[in-house]
């Protein structure tokens, strides 16, 4: 176990993009702008964000996050909530 968890963002610029996501959690546009920024830096989280938003819209199974993605980042982006809701919808309902 590492002594400190991995940070949710790595630069002041990334912090600003993540802050925009947090300011409008129900709006996908800040997430897509952030995904563009990640793509420009060859960060696999950009592709992940796009797949996540698309599958959430389509109702498909949510993608797995890239390896080494900090849990704090998944929480801040809202993925953890979406995953819990998706799991709740796909769990068998007992009569």
Secondary structure as UniProt FT lines:
FT   HELIX           12..23
FT   TURN            24..26
FT   HELIX           29..40
FT   TURN            41..42
FT   HELIX           45..58
FT   TURN            67..68
FT   HELIX           71..77
FT   HELIX           79..90
//
